[in-house]
């Protein structure tokens, strides 16, 4: 893989961590979880002349996808997601208003992020892993030494499972089998809050411990 970097940008009232991947060699940029603050996300994604080539969602909850349609007014990119979370995104305005947030337009989707999908980036590939439990169609994005896990796992905590489609037993299995099996020094970028590492969570996370 050519040289690449990532930037974590907390956005919106819920301080959801949008992630921007940039490739120095190809000039491409990928935006993961366009939650809120579309104008700010556009400026940062296009920084240093980078060209946005992909817009991806770890899952379909409104704080992770709410700015997708606004960004599509500038970029001709679908929001790529797992098919099992399409129902949440299609009901985006209704769900936002039920939580007391302003309604956003529903973004154009490409529900093609199945488990094992490979996304070309920086002369290499990003691996998509299905990690349900917080939501049925939750995925993570895996690069060398870096896992972008959305709301599956947090530093010292895990994603909530009391929302529609949530299941703690399923989440626990996802974390143990799809995240804790990564090298201990893998940096974990979470959907909210600070980064952590696989080794730190295996050793100290009180909610899910390795078997």
Residue frames as a rotation matrix with the C-alpha (Angstrom) as fourth column:
UNK 1
0.578 0.816 0.000 0.00
0.816 -0.578 0.000 0.00
0.000 0.000 -1.000 0.00
UNK 2
-0.171 -0.593 0.787 1.20
0.497 -0.741 -0.451 3.50
0.851 0.314 0.421 -0.78
UNK 3
-0.923 -0.234 -0.306 1.52
0.381 -0.428 -0.820 6.12
0.061 -0.873 0.484 1.95
UNK 4
-0.059 0.947 0.317 -1.82
0.322 -0.282 0.904 7.10
0.945 0.156 -0.288 3.44
UNK 5
-0.979 -0.196 0.063 -3.12
0.017 -0.381 -0.924 8.91
0.205 -0.903 0.376 6.51
UNK 6
-0.108 0.982 -0.155 -6.33
0.773 0.181 0.608 9.25
0.625 -0.054 -0.778 8.48
UNK 7
-0.888 -0.038 0.459 -8.01
-0.194 -0.873 -0.448 12.16
0.418 -0.486 0.768 10.22
UNK 8
-0.388 0.774 -0.501 -10.70
0.899 0.437 -0.022 11.84
0.202 -0.459 -0.865 12.89
UNK 9
-0.868 0.157 0.471 -13.18
-0.097 -0.984 0.151 14.71
0.487 0.085 0.869 12.92
UNK 10
-0.629 0.693 -0.352 -15.83
0.701 0.310 -0.643 14.80
-0.336 -0.651 -0.681 15.70
UNK 11
-0.877 0.382 0.292 -18.99
-0.075 -0.709 0.702 16.39
0.475 0.593 0.650 14.30
UNK 12
-0.088 0.996 0.014 -22.43
-0.017 -0.016 1.000 17.41
0.996 0.088 0.018 15.50
UNK 13
0.306 0.355 0.883 -24.11
-0.823 -0.368 0.433 17.51
0.479 -0.859 0.179 18.86
UNK 14
0.975 0.106 0.193 -23.27
-0.188 0.858 0.477 13.85
-0.115 -0.502 0.857 19.52
UNK 15
0.240 -0.967 -0.084 -19.60
-0.899 -0.254 0.356 14.36
-0.366 -0.010 -0.931 18.55
UNK 16
0.847 0.094 0.523 -19.60
0.106 0.935 -0.339 11.45
-0.521 0.342 0.782 16.17
UNK 17
-0.059 -0.985 -0.161 -16.18
-0.238 -0.143 0.961 10.66
-0.970 0.095 -0.226 14.75
UNK 18
0.972 0.171 -0.163 -16.15
-0.184 0.111 -0.977 11.08
-0.149 0.979 0.139 10.99
UNK 19
0.186 -0.938 0.291 -12.98
0.181 0.324 0.929 9.61
-0.966 -0.120 0.230 9.49
UNK 20
0.858 -0.027 -0.513 -11.16
-0.484 -0.375 -0.790 10.87
-0.171 0.926 -0.335 6.41
UNK 21
0.352 -0.760 0.547 -8.63
0.484 0.648 0.589 8.63
-0.802 0.057 0.595 4.68
UNK 22
0.794 -0.164 -0.585 -6.16
-0.523 -0.675 -0.521 10.28
-0.309 0.719 -0.622 2.29
UNK 23
0.612 -0.620 0.491 -3.67
0.688 0.723 0.056 8.71
-0.390 0.303 0.869 -0.09
UNK 24
0.225 -0.622 -0.750 -0.53
-0.193 -0.783 0.591 10.74
-0.955 0.012 -0.296 -0.72
UNK 25
-0.694 -0.632 0.346 0.29
0.152 0.341 0.928 8.80
-0.704 0.696 -0.140 -3.88
UNK 26
-0.542 0.556 0.630 -3.07
0.838 0.296 0.460 8.81
0.069 0.777 -0.626 -5.64
UNK 27
-0.965 0.154 0.213 -4.57
-0.157 -0.988 0.000 12.03
0.211 -0.033 0.977 -4.25
UNK 28
-0.198 0.949 -0.244 -7.79
0.110 0.269 0.957 10.23
0.974 0.162 -0.158 -3.39
UNK 29
-0.852 0.041 0.522 -9.82
-0.516 -0.244 -0.822 10.72
0.093 -0.969 0.229 -0.20
UNK 30
-0.371 0.749 -0.549 -12.48
0.365 0.661 0.655 8.53
0.854 0.043 -0.519 1.41
UNK 31
-0.559 0.296 0.775 -15.01
-0.738 -0.603 -0.302 9.87
0.378 -0.741 0.556 3.91
UNK 32
-0.574 0.348 -0.741 -16.37
0.433 0.897 0.087 7.41
0.695 -0.271 -0.666 6.45
UNK 33
-0.138 0.691 -0.710 -19.54
0.988 0.051 -0.144 8.26
-0.063 -0.721 -0.690 8.42
UNK 34
-0.783 -0.060 0.620 -20.75
0.251 -0.941 0.225 11.64
0.570 0.332 0.752 7.09
UNK 35
-0.461 0.610 -0.645 -22.79
0.887 0.304 -0.347 12.41
-0.016 -0.732 -0.681 10.20
UNK 36
0.715 0.624 -0.315 -23.27
0.622 -0.774 -0.121 16.17
-0.319 -0.110 -0.941 10.44
UNK 37
0.377 -0.547 -0.747 -21.57
-0.169 -0.834 0.526 19.47
-0.911 -0.072 -0.407 9.50
UNK 38
0.698 -0.014 0.716 -21.46
0.619 0.514 -0.594 18.80
-0.360 0.858 0.368 5.77
UNK 39
0.914 -0.354 0.200 -19.60
-0.156 -0.758 -0.633 22.01
0.376 0.547 -0.748 4.90
UNK 40
0.392 -0.797 0.459 -16.83
-0.852 -0.127 0.508 21.25
-0.346 -0.590 -0.729 7.41
UNK 41
0.333 -0.239 0.912 -16.56
0.101 0.971 0.217 17.66
-0.937 0.020 0.348 6.20
UNK 42
0.897 0.013 0.443 -16.29
0.442 0.021 -0.897 18.82
-0.021 1.000 0.013 2.60
UNK 43
0.747 -0.647 0.152 -13.48
-0.605 -0.757 -0.249 21.27
0.276 0.094 -0.957 3.38
UNK 44
0.181 -0.721 0.668 -11.48
-0.756 0.332 0.564 18.72
-0.629 -0.608 -0.485 5.35
UNK 45
0.500 0.036 0.865 -12.02
0.296 0.932 -0.210 15.87
-0.814 0.361 0.456 2.86
UNK 46
0.855 -0.128 0.503 -10.89
0.478 -0.182 -0.859 18.07
0.201 0.975 -0.094 -0.03
UNK 47
0.775 -0.605 -0.181 -7.89
-0.333 -0.635 0.698 19.46
-0.537 -0.480 -0.693 1.90
UNK 48
-0.205 -0.978 0.022 -4.58
-0.347 0.093 0.933 19.55
-0.915 0.184 -0.358 0.08
UNK 49
-0.300 0.123 -0.946 -6.38
-0.947 -0.159 0.279 19.06
-0.116 0.980 0.165 -3.23
UNK 50
-0.877 -0.015 0.481 -7.61
-0.065 0.994 -0.086 15.56
-0.477 -0.107 -0.872 -2.40
UNK 51
-0.538 0.701 -0.468 -10.35
-0.713 -0.082 0.697 14.15
0.450 0.709 0.543 -4.61
UNK 52
-0.277 0.505 0.818 -13.20
-0.697 0.480 -0.533 12.36
-0.661 -0.718 0.219 -2.79
UNK 53
-0.666 -0.032 -0.745 -13.74
-0.638 0.542 0.547 8.94
0.386 0.840 -0.381 -4.35
UNK 54
-0.404 0.537 -0.740 -15.85
0.455 0.820 0.347 7.07
0.793 -0.197 -0.576 -1.80
UNK 55
-0.407 0.350 0.844 -18.39
-0.824 -0.539 -0.174 7.85
0.394 -0.766 0.508 0.93
UNK 56
-0.443 0.078 -0.893 -18.90
0.142 0.990 0.016 4.95
0.885 -0.119 -0.450 3.36
UNK 57
0.187 0.541 0.820 -21.06
-0.843 -0.339 0.416 4.27
0.504 -0.769 0.393 6.43
UNK 58
-0.898 -0.435 0.065 -20.20
-0.390 0.719 -0.575 1.94
0.204 -0.541 -0.816 9.29
UNK 59
-0.643 0.762 -0.077 -23.94
0.746 0.600 -0.289 1.76
-0.174 -0.243 -0.954 9.98
UNK 60
-0.413 0.570 0.711 -27.22
0.616 -0.400 0.679 3.53
0.671 0.718 -0.186 9.37
UNK 61
0.141 0.476 -0.868 -27.88
0.948 -0.318 -0.021 5.48
-0.286 -0.820 -0.496 12.57
UNK 62
0.817 0.395 0.421 -28.68
0.549 -0.756 -0.355 9.12
0.178 0.521 -0.835 11.88
UNK 63
0.796 -0.539 -0.277 -25.63
-0.256 -0.714 0.652 10.60
-0.549 -0.447 -0.706 13.61
UNK 64
-0.161 -0.886 0.435 -23.44
0.165 0.410 0.897 8.66
-0.973 0.216 0.080 11.16
UNK 65
-0.485 0.026 0.874 -25.23
0.845 0.272 0.461 9.40
-0.226 0.962 -0.153 7.89
UNK 66
0.299 0.833 -0.466 -27.16
0.686 -0.527 -0.501 12.67
-0.663 -0.170 -0.729 8.33
UNK 67
0.143 -0.311 -0.940 -24.89
-0.382 -0.893 0.238 14.83
-0.913 0.325 -0.246 6.13
UNK 68
-0.421 -0.397 0.816 -24.74
0.455 0.685 0.568 12.33
-0.784 0.611 -0.108 3.27
UNK 69
0.373 0.652 0.660 -27.36
0.905 -0.097 -0.415 13.99
-0.207 0.752 -0.626 1.05
UNK 70
0.872 -0.089 -0.481 -25.88
-0.075 -0.996 0.048 17.48
-0.484 -0.006 -0.875 1.52
UNK 71
-0.127 -0.991 -0.036 -22.47
-0.320 0.006 0.947 16.20
-0.939 0.132 -0.318 0.46
UNK 72
-0.252 0.092 0.963 -24.00
0.745 0.653 0.132 14.49
-0.617 0.751 -0.234 -2.57
UNK 73
0.856 0.501 -0.129 -25.00
0.339 -0.730 -0.593 17.96
-0.391 0.464 -0.795 -3.78
UNK 74
0.488 -0.778 -0.396 -21.23
-0.753 -0.605 0.259 18.51
-0.441 0.172 -0.881 -4.23
UNK 75
-0.650 -0.754 0.093 -19.96
-0.652 0.617 0.441 15.00
-0.390 0.226 -0.893 -4.90
UNK 76
0.276 0.717 -0.641 -21.54
-0.906 0.416 0.076 12.48
0.321 0.560 0.764 -7.26
UNK 77
-0.778 -0.565 -0.275 -20.97
-0.383 0.773 -0.506 9.63
0.499 -0.288 -0.817 -4.84
UNK 78
0.378 0.862 -0.337 -23.45
-0.117 0.405 0.907 7.15
0.919 -0.303 0.254 -3.37
UNK 79
-0.047 -0.317 0.947 -23.32
-0.998 -0.018 -0.056 6.47
0.035 -0.948 -0.316 0.35
UNK 80
-0.143 -0.101 -0.985 -22.17
-0.346 0.937 -0.046 2.86
0.927 0.334 -0.169 0.55
UNK 81
-0.203 0.173 0.964 -23.57
-0.974 0.061 -0.216 0.76
-0.097 -0.983 0.156 3.40
UNK 82
-0.988 -0.017 0.152 -24.51
-0.024 0.999 -0.045 -2.78
-0.151 -0.048 -0.987 4.37
UNK 83
-0.595 0.803 -0.026 -27.96
-0.061 -0.012 0.998 -3.80
0.801 0.595 0.056 3.06
UNK 84
-0.194 0.562 -0.804 -29.27
0.854 0.500 0.144 -4.68
0.483 -0.659 -0.577 6.53
UNK 85
-0.471 -0.002 -0.882 -29.09
0.652 -0.674 -0.346 -1.03
-0.594 -0.738 0.319 7.64
UNK 86
-0.850 0.200 0.487 -30.90
0.331 -0.517 0.789 0.43
0.410 0.832 0.374 4.63
UNK 87
0.122 0.988 -0.098 -34.23
0.778 -0.033 0.628 0.61
0.617 -0.153 -0.772 6.54
UNK 88
0.164 -0.118 -0.979 -32.70
0.831 -0.518 0.201 2.98
-0.531 -0.847 0.013 9.12
UNK 89
-0.796 -0.550 -0.252 -31.32
0.324 -0.740 0.589 5.30
-0.511 0.387 0.767 6.46
UNK 90
-0.653 0.615 0.442 -34.54
0.482 -0.113 0.869 5.30
0.584 0.781 -0.223 4.45
UNK 91
0.475 0.835 -0.278 -36.36
0.740 -0.208 0.640 6.50
0.476 -0.510 -0.717 7.59
UNK 92
-0.495 -0.860 -0.127 -33.67
0.794 -0.388 -0.469 9.08
0.354 -0.332 0.874 8.39
UNK 93
-0.605 0.231 0.762 -35.89
-0.202 -0.970 0.134 12.21
0.770 -0.073 0.633 8.67
UNK 94
0.491 0.867 -0.084 -38.51
-0.207 0.209 0.956 10.43
0.846 -0.452 0.282 10.80
UNK 95
0.440 -0.394 -0.807 -35.89
0.801 0.579 0.154 8.99
0.406 -0.714 0.570 13.16
UNK 96
-0.659 -0.705 0.261 -34.04
0.537 -0.684 -0.493 12.31
0.526 -0.185 0.830 13.50
UNK 97
-0.319 0.612 0.724 -37.22
-0.439 -0.772 0.459 14.14
0.840 -0.172 0.515 14.43
UNK 98
0.648 0.580 -0.493 -38.19
0.118 0.563 0.818 11.45
0.752 -0.589 0.297 16.94
UNK 99
0.141 -0.707 -0.693 -34.90
0.978 0.209 -0.014 12.17
0.154 -0.676 0.721 18.75
UNK 100
0.697 0.249 -0.672 -35.39
0.459 -0.875 0.152 15.94
-0.551 -0.414 -0.725 18.57
UNK 101
-0.447 -0.881 -0.156 -32.93
0.312 -0.317 0.896 16.60
-0.838 0.352 0.416 15.74
UNK 102
0.056 0.432 -0.900 -33.63
-0.735 -0.593 -0.330 18.52
-0.676 0.680 0.284 12.52
UNK 103
0.630 0.268 0.729 -34.58
0.206 0.847 -0.490 16.28
-0.749 0.459 0.478 9.62
UNK 104
-0.408 -0.776 -0.481 -32.11
-0.505 -0.248 0.827 15.64
-0.761 0.580 -0.291 6.80
UNK 105
0.429 0.470 -0.771 -32.75
-0.903 0.237 -0.357 14.42
0.015 0.850 0.526 3.29
UNK 106
0.692 -0.145 0.707 -32.23
-0.033 0.972 0.232 10.71
-0.721 -0.184 0.668 2.64
UNK 107
-0.164 -0.826 -0.540 -28.92
-0.744 -0.256 0.617 10.15
-0.647 0.503 -0.573 0.79
UNK 108
0.623 0.219 -0.751 -28.63
-0.719 0.539 -0.439 8.08
0.309 0.813 0.494 -2.37
UNK 109
0.331 -0.414 0.848 -27.42
-0.653 0.548 0.522 4.66
-0.681 -0.727 -0.089 -1.32
UNK 110
0.133 -0.281 -0.950 -25.39
-0.672 0.679 -0.295 1.77
0.728 0.678 -0.099 -2.66
UNK 111
0.531 0.172 0.830 -26.11
-0.808 0.397 0.435 -1.10
-0.255 -0.901 0.350 -0.29
UNK 112
0.767 -0.300 -0.568 -23.16
-0.252 0.672 -0.696 -3.18
0.591 0.677 0.439 -1.39
UNK 113
-0.160 -0.884 0.438 -20.89
-0.849 -0.103 -0.518 -3.45
0.504 -0.455 -0.734 1.65
UNK 114
0.859 0.402 -0.317 -21.22
-0.246 0.867 0.433 -7.17
0.449 -0.294 0.844 2.34
UNK 115
0.658 -0.635 0.404 -18.79
-0.324 0.245 0.914 -8.99
-0.679 -0.732 -0.045 4.61
UNK 116
0.135 -0.736 0.663 -15.49
0.592 0.597 0.542 -9.49
-0.794 0.320 0.516 2.83
UNK 117
0.904 0.186 0.385 -15.93
0.421 -0.537 -0.731 -6.62
0.071 0.823 -0.564 0.37
UNK 118
-0.095 -0.972 -0.215 -12.60
0.861 -0.188 0.472 -5.11
-0.500 -0.140 0.855 -0.69
UNK 119
0.916 0.384 -0.117 -12.43
0.306 -0.856 -0.417 -1.39
-0.261 0.346 -0.901 -1.43
UNK 120
0.218 -0.886 0.408 -9.44
0.885 0.004 -0.465 -0.22
0.411 0.463 0.786 -3.52
UNK 121
0.998 0.022 0.053 -7.43
-0.002 -0.910 0.415 2.51
0.058 -0.414 -0.908 -1.80
UNK 122
0.550 -0.835 0.027 -3.87
-0.753 -0.481 0.449 3.83
-0.361 -0.267 -0.893 -1.98
UNK 123
-0.132 -0.614 -0.778 -2.72
-0.875 0.441 -0.200 1.01
0.466 0.654 -0.596 -4.22
UNK 124
-0.990 -0.132 -0.043 -4.08
-0.093 0.862 -0.498 -1.57
0.103 -0.489 -0.866 -1.79
UNK 125
-0.256 0.947 -0.195 -7.43
0.163 0.241 0.957 -2.52
0.953 0.213 -0.216 -0.29
UNK 126
-0.607 0.276 0.745 -9.70
-0.792 -0.288 -0.538 -1.76
0.066 -0.917 0.393 2.66
UNK 127
-0.811 0.339 -0.476 -11.38
0.272 0.940 0.206 -4.88
0.518 0.037 -0.855 4.05
UNK 128
-0.216 0.836 0.504 -15.04
-0.822 -0.434 0.368 -4.69
0.526 -0.335 0.781 5.10
UNK 129
-0.900 -0.011 -0.435 -16.04
0.201 0.876 -0.438 -6.87
0.386 -0.482 -0.787 8.06
UNK 130
0.063 0.982 0.177 -19.66
-0.171 -0.164 0.972 -7.35
0.983 -0.092 0.157 9.12
UNK 131
-0.879 -0.355 -0.319 -19.89
0.273 0.174 -0.946 -6.74
0.392 -0.918 -0.055 12.88
UNK 132
-0.043 0.957 0.287 -23.61
-0.034 -0.288 0.957 -6.75
0.998 0.032 0.045 13.80
UNK 133
-0.330 0.040 -0.943 -24.98
0.894 0.335 -0.298 -6.23
0.304 -0.941 -0.146 17.28
UNK 134
-0.737 0.104 -0.668 -25.23
0.202 -0.909 -0.364 -2.46
-0.645 -0.404 0.649 17.66
UNK 135
0.134 0.793 -0.595 -27.23
-0.800 -0.267 -0.537 -2.55
-0.584 0.548 0.599 14.43
UNK 136
0.677 0.202 0.707 -27.93
0.051 0.946 -0.319 -5.44
-0.734 0.252 0.631 12.04
UNK 137
0.846 -0.299 0.441 -25.82
0.492 0.120 -0.862 -4.03
0.205 0.946 0.249 9.21
UNK 138
0.796 -0.599 -0.085 -22.90
-0.448 -0.678 0.583 -2.61
-0.406 -0.426 -0.808 11.14
UNK 139
0.762 -0.645 0.058 -19.51
0.521 0.558 -0.646 -3.01
0.384 0.522 0.761 9.46
UNK 140
0.569 -0.695 -0.440 -15.94
0.005 -0.532 0.846 -2.05
-0.822 -0.483 -0.300 10.24
UNK 141
0.931 -0.353 -0.091 -13.22
-0.155 -0.157 -0.975 -0.95
0.330 0.923 -0.200 7.85
UNK 142
0.711 -0.691 0.131 -9.81
0.236 0.410 0.881 -2.57
-0.662 -0.596 0.454 8.21
UNK 143
0.783 -0.619 -0.063 -6.51
-0.338 -0.338 -0.878 -1.16
0.523 0.709 -0.474 6.94
UNK 144
0.122 -0.805 -0.580 -2.96
0.521 0.549 -0.653 -2.15
0.845 -0.223 0.487 7.91
UNK 145
-0.747 -0.520 -0.414 -2.71
0.578 -0.201 -0.791 -1.40
0.328 -0.830 0.451 11.64
UNK 146
-0.888 0.460 0.003 -6.04
-0.430 -0.828 -0.359 0.45
-0.163 -0.320 0.933 11.77
UNK 147
-0.623 0.782 -0.003 -9.65
0.751 0.599 0.279 -0.61
0.220 0.172 -0.960 12.38
UNK 148
-0.858 0.467 0.215 -12.46
-0.473 -0.881 0.028 1.94
0.203 -0.077 0.976 11.96
UNK 149
-0.889 0.356 -0.286 -15.20
0.413 0.895 -0.169 0.29
0.196 -0.269 -0.943 14.02
UNK 150
-0.263 0.854 0.449 -18.04
-0.112 -0.490 0.865 2.81
0.958 0.177 0.224 14.34
UNK 151
-0.001 0.387 0.922 -20.22
-0.941 -0.313 0.130 2.15
0.339 -0.868 0.364 17.39
UNK 152
0.489 0.110 -0.865 -19.30
-0.043 0.994 0.102 -1.52
0.871 -0.013 0.491 17.78
UNK 153
0.335 -0.527 -0.781 -16.53
0.922 0.353 0.157 -0.94
0.193 -0.773 0.604 20.35
UNK 154
0.752 -0.139 0.644 -15.41
-0.166 -0.986 -0.018 2.08
0.637 -0.094 -0.765 22.39
UNK 155
-0.441 -0.896 0.053 -12.47
-0.166 0.023 -0.986 2.77
0.882 -0.444 -0.159 24.69
UNK 156
-0.984 -0.020 0.175 -13.59
-0.175 0.191 -0.966 0.95
-0.014 -0.981 -0.191 27.82
UNK 157
-0.220 0.969 0.109 -17.11
-0.450 -0.002 -0.893 0.35
-0.865 -0.246 0.437 26.55
UNK 158
-0.812 0.080 0.578 -19.23
0.504 0.596 0.625 -1.14
-0.295 0.799 -0.524 23.76
UNK 159
-0.833 0.540 0.122 -22.07
-0.287 -0.610 0.738 0.04
0.473 0.580 0.663 21.56
UNK 160
-0.509 0.742 0.437 -25.56
-0.649 0.003 -0.761 0.19
-0.565 -0.671 0.480 23.02
UNK 161
-0.980 0.162 -0.118 -27.89
0.052 0.774 0.631 -2.64
0.194 0.612 -0.767 22.09
UNK 162
-0.506 0.840 -0.196 -31.24
0.469 0.076 -0.880 -1.25
-0.724 -0.537 -0.432 23.25
UNK 163
-0.350 0.363 -0.863 -32.02
-0.721 -0.692 0.001 0.36
-0.597 0.623 0.505 19.88
UNK 164
0.720 0.693 0.046 -34.04
-0.494 0.558 -0.667 -1.45
-0.487 0.457 0.744 17.17
UNK 165
0.815 -0.374 -0.442 -32.04
-0.194 0.544 -0.817 -4.36
0.546 0.752 0.371 15.79
UNK 166
-0.072 -0.883 0.465 -29.55
-0.876 -0.167 -0.453 -4.33
0.477 -0.440 -0.761 18.66
UNK 167
0.901 0.267 -0.342 -28.49
-0.102 0.896 0.432 -7.58
0.422 -0.354 0.835 20.34
UNK 168
0.497 -0.759 0.422 -25.77
-0.847 -0.316 0.428 -7.81
-0.191 -0.570 -0.799 22.99
UNK 169
0.433 -0.329 0.839 -25.03
0.011 0.933 0.361 -11.48
-0.901 -0.147 0.407 22.37
UNK 170
0.776 -0.120 0.619 -24.49
0.631 0.153 -0.761 -10.77
-0.004 0.981 0.194 18.68
UNK 171
0.808 -0.490 0.327 -22.35
-0.407 -0.866 -0.291 -7.72
0.426 0.102 -0.899 19.48
UNK 172
0.488 -0.616 0.618 -20.23
-0.622 0.251 0.742 -9.72
-0.612 -0.746 -0.261 21.91
UNK 173
0.517 -0.256 0.817 -19.61
0.499 0.865 -0.045 -12.36
-0.695 0.431 0.575 19.25
UNK 174
0.871 -0.172 0.459 -18.69
0.343 -0.456 -0.821 -9.68
0.351 0.873 -0.338 16.69
UNK 175
0.689 -0.630 0.359 -16.17
-0.711 -0.683 0.167 -8.06
0.140 -0.370 -0.918 19.02
UNK 176
0.385 -0.552 0.740 -14.57
-0.395 0.626 0.673 -11.34
-0.834 -0.551 0.023 20.09
UNK 177
0.351 -0.176 0.920 -14.37
0.580 0.812 -0.066 -12.90
-0.735 0.557 0.387 16.64
UNK 178
0.623 -0.013 0.782 -13.88
0.743 -0.303 -0.597 -9.91
0.245 0.953 -0.179 14.32
UNK 179
0.727 -0.374 0.576 -11.95
-0.352 -0.923 -0.155 -7.35
0.590 -0.090 -0.803 16.43
UNK 180
0.633 -0.483 0.605 -10.18
-0.651 0.092 0.754 -9.16
-0.420 -0.871 -0.256 19.27
UNK 181
0.679 -0.397 0.618 -8.59
0.505 0.863 -0.001 -11.51
-0.533 0.313 0.786 16.72
UNK 182
0.817 -0.426 0.388 -6.68
0.092 -0.569 -0.817 -8.57
0.569 0.704 -0.426 15.19
UNK 183
-0.159 -0.945 -0.285 -3.09
0.664 0.110 -0.739 -7.85
0.730 -0.307 0.610 16.29
UNK 184
0.215 0.270 -0.939 -2.94
0.964 -0.212 0.160 -6.24
-0.156 -0.939 -0.306 19.74
UNK 185
-0.569 -0.533 -0.626 -1.26
0.463 -0.837 0.292 -3.10
-0.680 -0.123 0.723 18.39
UNK 186
-0.457 0.490 0.742 -4.07
0.777 -0.186 0.602 -2.40
0.433 0.851 -0.296 15.92
UNK 187
-0.969 0.175 -0.174 -5.36
-0.074 -0.879 -0.471 1.15
-0.235 -0.444 0.865 16.49
UNK 188
-0.371 0.920 0.125 -9.15
0.928 0.364 0.078 1.20
0.026 0.145 -0.989 16.93
UNK 189
-0.972 0.186 0.145 -10.93
-0.167 -0.977 0.132 4.36
0.167 0.104 0.980 15.77
UNK 190
-0.620 0.769 -0.155 -14.30
0.699 0.452 -0.554 4.43
-0.356 -0.452 -0.818 17.53
UNK 191
-0.146 0.682 0.717 -17.51
0.811 -0.332 0.481 6.12
0.566 0.652 -0.505 16.49
UNK 192
0.761 0.275 0.588 -17.42
-0.108 -0.839 0.533 8.40
0.640 -0.469 -0.609 19.54
UNK 193
0.903 -0.393 0.173 -14.64
-0.204 -0.038 0.978 9.27
-0.378 -0.919 -0.115 21.96
UNK 194
0.180 -0.956 -0.231 -10.91
-0.878 -0.262 0.400 8.53
-0.443 0.131 -0.887 21.84
UNK 195
0.272 -0.270 -0.924 -9.00
-0.610 0.694 -0.383 5.92
0.745 0.667 0.024 19.91
UNK 196
0.528 -0.227 0.818 -7.92
-0.660 0.497 0.563 2.75
-0.534 -0.838 0.113 21.65
UNK 197
-0.451 -0.639 -0.623 -6.09
-0.867 0.479 0.137 -0.46
0.211 0.603 -0.770 20.69
UNK 198
0.351 0.553 -0.756 -7.18
-0.387 0.820 0.421 -4.05
0.853 0.145 0.502 20.37
UNK 199
-0.346 -0.583 -0.735 -4.74
0.421 0.604 -0.677 -5.12
0.838 -0.544 0.036 23.10
UNK 200
-0.929 0.019 0.368 -5.96
-0.299 -0.625 -0.721 -2.48
0.216 -0.781 0.586 25.55
UNK 201
-0.045 0.994 0.099 -9.60
-0.957 -0.071 0.281 -3.48
0.286 -0.082 0.955 25.11
UNK 202
0.255 0.080 -0.964 -8.84
-0.071 0.995 0.064 -7.20
0.964 0.052 0.259 25.40
UNK 203
-0.592 -0.627 -0.507 -7.05
0.459 0.255 -0.851 -6.51
0.663 -0.736 0.136 28.69
UNK 204
-0.975 0.034 -0.220 -9.35
0.162 -0.567 -0.808 -3.92
-0.152 -0.823 0.547 30.26
UNK 205
-0.591 0.805 0.045 -12.77
-0.540 -0.436 0.720 -3.67
0.600 0.401 0.692 28.60
UNK 206
-0.804 0.234 0.547 -15.30
-0.450 0.361 -0.817 -4.60
-0.389 -0.903 -0.185 31.33
UNK 207
0.143 0.979 -0.148 -18.11
-0.829 0.036 -0.557 -5.48
-0.540 0.202 0.817 28.91
UNK 208
0.961 0.103 -0.257 -16.46
-0.242 0.764 -0.598 -7.98
0.135 0.637 0.759 26.56
UNK 209
0.140 -0.931 0.337 -13.43
-0.784 0.104 0.612 -10.06
-0.605 -0.350 -0.715 27.47
UNK 210
-0.248 -0.285 -0.926 -11.72
-0.823 0.566 0.046 -12.69
0.511 0.774 -0.375 25.32
UNK 211
0.834 0.552 -0.023 -12.85
-0.480 0.744 0.465 -16.24
0.274 -0.376 0.885 26.05
